[in-house]
Amino acid sequence: MTIQIGDRLPDATLSEFIDIETEGCALGPNNFQVADLVKGKTIAIFGLPGAFTPTCSAQHVPGYINNAEALKAKGVDEIWCVSVNDAFVMGAWGRQQNATGIVRMMADGSATFTRALGLEFDLTAKGLGIRSQRYSMLVVDGVVKQLNLENGGGFDVSSAEKMLTQLA
């Protein structure tokens, strides 16, 4: 069943490649519990089929990077990009996109979080395995306040620009 507005995010583990070691975060992949990360925060999350793919690289991620300050001015604490890729790939893609410190590139390597959201789709026939549908959501203290799910392979409703229109 697909997550709905008003639902609490499922708890799962996401991974993030950390480029600079800090207290509590080692260099390299680090695992985080979603429930811990969302407590008391407003987070813009966008999910997409895969790192380094055309629409994701040319439009989706750059849109959130370019609009990060406007989103934060409207109360967004963090921006997450979630994809069914490993933390090494997401880290490399984040560096290539200049997302470091702007968008958290969260890896859902086994699609556990994506499946719990009910937002997976099977691209095995194209050699890509299980992937995430393209979406965006606004989450406040772990509860979904906005959900924008793309139809098919489109890129119409999950952009940062659309998210900005939904914020007070």
HELIX and SHEET records of a PDB file:
HELIX    1   1 VAL A   34  VAL A   38  1                                   5    
HELIX    2   2 PRO A   54  THR A   55  1                                   2    
HELIX    3   3 CYS A   56  HIS A   60  3                                   5    
HELIX    4   4 VAL A   61  ASN A   66  1                                   6    
HELIX    5   5 ALA A   68  ALA A   73  1                                   6    
HELIX    6   6 ALA A   87  GLN A   96  1                                  10    
HELIX    7   7 THR A  112  LEU A  117  1                                   6    
HELIX    8   8 THR A  124  LYS A  126  5                                   3    
HELIX    9   9 ALA A  160  GLN A  166  1                                   7    
SHEET    1   A 7 GLY A  28  GLN A  33  0                                        
SHEET    2   A 7 THR A  13  ILE A  18 -1                                        
SHEET    3   A 7 ARG A 104  ALA A 107 -1                                        
SHEET    4   A 7 GLU A  78  SER A  83  1                                        
SHEET    5   A 7 THR A  42  LEU A  48  1                                        
SHEET    6   A 7 TYR A 135  VAL A 140 -1                                        
SHEET    7   A 7 VAL A 143  LEU A 149 -1                                        
SHEET    1   B 2 GLU A 120  ASP A 122  0                                        
SHEET    2   B 2 ILE A 130  SER A 132 -1                                        
END                                                                             
